[in-house]
């Protein structure tokens, strides 16, 4: 039998000679996959913007009108001199309680009293002639009677002139400031002193058009040091008049409900007042701090911030009214202080 040598077999690719190319290919695939993951998922991730938020809730929209007021006494009125003259005597002093009709001050009436004495003397002399009238005619008696009536009328007028020099209280009250003293000369219609009630009153001067939306019965808050110190009620308006600036204005008068002692201690001071003129209950409210300068609010949902335009005019001192469907949503506070953009990712800032 002839013997033949075995022919070499063709390479199958499973030997050591082919392992190196396959390993390099695997590394290339893995590297490409990692690059894809980085490009698709890692690079797009941006830092979340830290923000402070508040929950939108229902509440009452309380709108007020700010104004400056003056603390004064109720029913304060000046006592004017009806005539020009010299002050002869002052009967009262500041803080004294007086009754209606009580004498407050008297002007000098020396001349009127002298005239009255002369009329009395003339009347006495006239009456002395009555006994001799029987010898005269009826015409003479008529002249006597006419003179008698004339003298009596002049005496009444002189007495009224003297009484007019005494200034009396027109109502019960308390003497306020006394502006004059004895031996002072005063012109007609000069303020001599003031009278007022014991109660405290608040007054505010407003331009007529600015007080058109105010009405009697509105509540007022008196603020000082950032806190409410007293409350009151609008009780009336004075007749409009032209102020020093040539504008039509009027005085508003407020009664005091609470804090009268605090106000009385500051009599004559100027105060800050907030008149409550409208209350709208049960509306969705956001803090004013949540409204941007452009009139937007930023709602946070699923970790993303979304800008929404609102009407910032419907507001009070602390809140702005927003649509009802936003109740319960989170809103970003002080949005102008954060680098926000539409649908950006946000997170709650650490406090």
C-alpha positions in Angstrom: 0.0 0.0 0.0 1.3 3.3 -1.0 1.5 5.9 1.8 0.4 9.5 1.1 1.2 12.6 3.2 -1.8 14.6 4.5 -2.5 17.8 2.7 -2.6 21.0 4.9 -6.1 22.2 5.7 -7.2 25.8 4.9 -7.3 28.2 7.8 -10.7 28.2 9.6 -10.4 31.7 11.3 -10.6 30.3 14.8 -7.0 30.2 15.6 -4.8 32.7 17.4 -3.9 34.5 14.3 -7.5 36.2 14.0 -8.2 37.2 17.7 -6.4 40.6 17.5 -8.5 42.2 14.7 -11.8 41.2 16.4 -10.8 42.7 19.8 -10.0 46.0 18.1 -13.4 46.1 16.5 -15.1 45.4 19.8 -13.3 48.4 21.4 -14.4 50.6 18.5 -18.0 49.6 18.9 -17.9 50.3 22.7 -16.2 53.6 22.2 -18.8 54.7 19.6 -21.6 53.7 22.0 -20.2 55.7 24.8 -19.8 58.7 22.6 -23.4 58.4 21.5 -24.6 58.2 25.1 -22.5 61.2 26.1 -23.8 63.3 23.2 -27.4 62.3 23.6 -27.8 62.2 27.4 -24.9 63.8 29.2 -24.1 66.9 27.2 -27.7 68.3 27.0 -28.1 68.2 30.8 -27.8 71.8 32.3 -27.8 72.8 35.9 -31.2 73.4 37.5 -32.0 77.0 38.5 -32.5 77.4 42.2 -35.7 79.3 43.0 -38.1 80.1 45.9 -41.7 79.2 45.4 -45.1 79.8 46.9 -48.4 78.0 46.5 -51.2 79.9 44.8 -54.2 80.1 47.2 -57.6 81.6 47.4 -58.1 84.7 49.5 -59.7 88.2 49.6 -58.4 90.9 47.4 -58.4 94.0 49.6 -58.0 97.3 47.8 -57.3 100.5 49.6 -56.6 104.1 48.9 -53.7 105.7 50.7 -53.9 109.3 52.0 -52.4 111.5 54.7 -54.7 112.6 57.6 -54.7 115.0 60.5 -55.5 114.1 64.1 -57.9 116.7 65.5 -60.9 117.0 67.8 -64.4 116.4 66.5 -66.7 119.4 65.9 -63.8 121.8 66.2 -64.9 125.3 65.3 -63.4 128.8 65.7 -65.0 131.6 67.7 -64.8 134.7 65.6 -64.9 138.3 66.7 -68.2 139.8 65.4 -66.8 143.3 65.6 -63.5 145.1 65.8 -62.4 146.2 69.2 -60.2 145.9 72.2 -60.3 142.6 74.3 -61.5 143.6 77.7 -61.6 140.2 79.5 -61.1 136.5 78.7 -63.2 134.3 80.9 -61.9 130.8 79.9 -58.6 129.0 79.4 -57.5 126.1 77.1 -58.9 122.7 78.1 -61.8 124.2 80.1 -65.3 122.6 79.6 -68.0 125.1 78.8 -71.8 125.0 78.3 -73.8 126.5 75.4 -74.3 130.2 76.0 -71.5 130.5 78.5 -69.4 133.8 78.2 -66.0 133.2 76.7 -64.6 136.6 76.1 -65.7 140.3 76.2 -64.7 143.2 74.0 -64.5 146.7 75.4 -67.9 148.3 75.4 -67.2 151.6 77.1 -68.6 153.7 74.3 -71.8 151.7 74.1 -72.3 151.8 77.8 -71.9 155.6 77.8 -74.5 155.9 75.0 -76.9 153.7 77.0 -76.4 155.9 80.1 -77.2 159.0 78.0 -80.4 157.4 76.7 -81.5 156.4 80.2 -80.9 160.0 81.4 -82.9 161.3 78.5 -85.7 158.9 79.1 -85.8 159.9 82.8 -86.1 163.5 81.8 -88.8 162.6 79.3 -90.8 160.8 82.0 -90.5 163.9 84.3 -92.6 165.9 81.9 -95.5 163.4 81.9 -97.1 165.2 84.9 -97.5 168.5 83.0 -98.9 166.9 79.8 -102.5 167.4 81.1 -102.3 171.2 80.3 -101.1 170.6 76.8 -103.0 169.7 73.7 -103.4 166.2 72.3 -100.8 167.1 69.7 -98.2 167.7 72.4 -99.0 164.4 74.1 -98.5 162.6 70.8 -95.1 164.2 70.4 -94.2 163.1 73.9 -95.2 159.6 73.2 -93.3 159.5 70.0 -90.1 160.7 71.8 -90.7 158.1 74.5 -90.9 155.2 72.1 -87.8 156.5 70.2 -85.7 156.6 73.4 -86.8 153.1 74.4 -85.9 151.8 71.0 -82.4 153.4 71.2 -81.9 151.9 74.6 -82.7 148.4 73.4 -80.3 148.9 70.5 -77.5 150.1 72.8 -78.1 147.2 75.1 -77.8 144.8 72.2 -74.6 146.4 71.1 -73.1 145.9 74.5 -74.3 142.2 74.6 -72.8 141.7 71.1 -69.4 142.5 72.6 -69.6 139.3 74.7 -68.7 136.2 72.8 -70.5 133.1 74.0 -70.2 129.3 73.4 -72.5 128.2 70.6 -72.5 124.6 72.0 -71.2 122.5 74.8 -67.6 121.7 74.3 -64.0 122.2 75.4 -61.9 125.3 74.9 -59.1 124.7 72.4 -56.3 127.1 71.7 -56.9 130.7 72.8 -55.4 133.1 70.2 -55.8 136.4 72.0 -55.5 138.1 75.4 -56.7 141.0 77.4 -55.9 144.5 75.9 -55.3 143.0 72.4 -56.9 144.8 69.5 -58.8 142.5 67.2 -60.3 143.1 63.8 -63.8 141.9 62.8 -64.0 138.2 62.0 -60.7 137.5 63.7 -60.4 134.0 65.3 -60.3 134.5 69.1 -60.3 130.8 70.2 -61.6 127.4 69.2 -64.1 125.0 70.7 -64.3 121.3 70.2 -65.9 118.1 71.4 -64.1 115.7 73.6 -64.0 113.0 70.9 -61.1 112.6 68.5 -61.6 113.0 64.7 -59.5 112.4 61.6 -59.5 114.7 58.6 -58.0 114.3 55.2 -57.8 116.7 52.3 -58.4 115.1 48.9 -58.9 116.4 45.4 -62.5 116.1 44.4 -62.0 113.7 41.6 -59.8 111.4 43.7 -62.5 110.9 46.3 -65.3 110.1 43.8 -65.1 106.4 44.6 -65.3 106.9 48.4 -68.6 106.7 50.3 -69.8 107.2 53.9 -69.3 104.1 56.0 -66.0 103.0 54.5 -63.4 101.7 57.0 -60.0 103.3 57.5 -56.8 101.9 59.0 -54.2 104.2 60.7 -50.7 102.9 60.2 -47.5 103.8 62.1 -44.2 102.0 62.2 -45.5 99.4 59.8 -48.3 98.4 62.2 -52.0 99.2 62.5 -52.5 101.6 65.4 -56.2 102.6 65.1 -59.3 102.2 62.9 -62.1 104.5 61.9 -65.1 105.1 59.7 -65.7 107.7 57.0 -68.6 109.8 58.3 -68.9 112.6 55.9 -67.5 115.1 53.4 -67.2 118.9 53.6 -68.4 120.9 50.6 -65.9 121.1 47.8 -63.7 124.2 47.5 -60.7 125.5 45.7 -57.4 124.7 47.5 -54.1 126.7 47.5 -53.1 125.0 44.2 -56.3 126.1 42.5 -57.7 122.6 42.4 -61.2 121.6 43.5 -60.8 119.6 46.8 -62.8 118.6 49.8 -62.2 117.6 53.4 -63.0 114.0 54.5 -64.0 113.4 58.1 -63.5 110.1 59.9 -64.8 109.0 63.3 -62.5 106.8 65.4 -63.5 103.3 66.3 -60.4 101.9 68.0 -57.1 103.5 69.2 -58.5 106.8 70.4 -56.1 107.0 73.3 -53.1 106.5 70.9 -54.5 109.2 68.6 -55.2 111.6 71.4 -51.6 111.5 72.5 -50.6 112.7 69.1 -53.2 115.4 68.6 -52.3 117.7 65.7 -49.9 115.2 64.1 -50.1 114.0 60.4 -50.7 110.3 60.0 -50.8 107.7 57.2 -54.2 106.2 56.5 -55.5 103.4 54.3 -59.2 103.6 53.3 -60.7 100.2 52.6 -62.8 100.8 49.5 -63.2 97.3 47.9 -63.0 93.7 49.1 -63.3 90.8 46.6 -63.3 87.4 48.5 -62.5 83.9 47.2 -60.1 84.8 44.4 -56.8 83.2 43.3 -53.9 85.3 44.6 -50.2 85.4 44.1 -47.8 87.6 46.1 -46.7 90.7 44.3 -43.1 89.4 44.6 -44.1 86.7 42.1 -44.9 89.1 39.3 -42.0 90.1 37.0 -41.5 93.6 35.7 -42.9 92.5 32.4 -46.2 91.4 34.0 -45.5 87.6 34.0 -45.6 84.9 36.6 -43.6 81.6 36.4 -45.5 78.4 37.2 -43.5 75.4 38.2 -44.8 72.0 37.0 -42.9 68.7 36.7 -39.7 70.6 37.6 -40.0 73.0 34.7 -40.8 76.7 34.8 -43.4 78.1 32.4 -44.0 81.9 32.0 -47.6 83.1 31.9 -48.9 86.6 31.2 -51.3 88.1 33.7 -53.1 91.5 34.3 -51.2 93.1 37.2 -53.7 95.9 37.6 -56.1 93.8 39.6 -54.2 93.9 42.8 -54.0 95.3 46.3 -51.0 96.2 48.5 -49.7 92.6 48.8 -51.3 90.4 46.2 -52.3 90.2 42.5 -55.3 88.3 41.2 -54.7 85.4 38.8 -56.9 82.9 36.9 -58.8 80.5 39.1 -57.3 77.4 37.4 -53.9 78.2 38.9 -55.1 77.6 42.5 -52.7 75.0 44.1 -49.9 75.5 41.6 -46.4 76.6 42.6 -45.3 80.1 41.5 -41.7 81.4 41.6 -41.0 84.4 43.8 -38.7 87.2 42.6 -38.4 85.8 39.1 -36.4 88.8 37.9 -33.6 87.7 40.2 -33.2 84.3 38.5 -31.9 83.4 35.0 -35.2 81.8 33.9 -36.3 80.9 30.4 -39.3 79.0 29.0 -39.4 75.4 30.2 -36.1 75.6 32.0 -35.4 73.1 34.8 -35.7 74.5 38.4 -35.2 73.3 41.9 -36.2 74.7 45.3 -33.4 76.9 46.7 -31.9 76.1 50.0 -33.1 78.3 52.8 
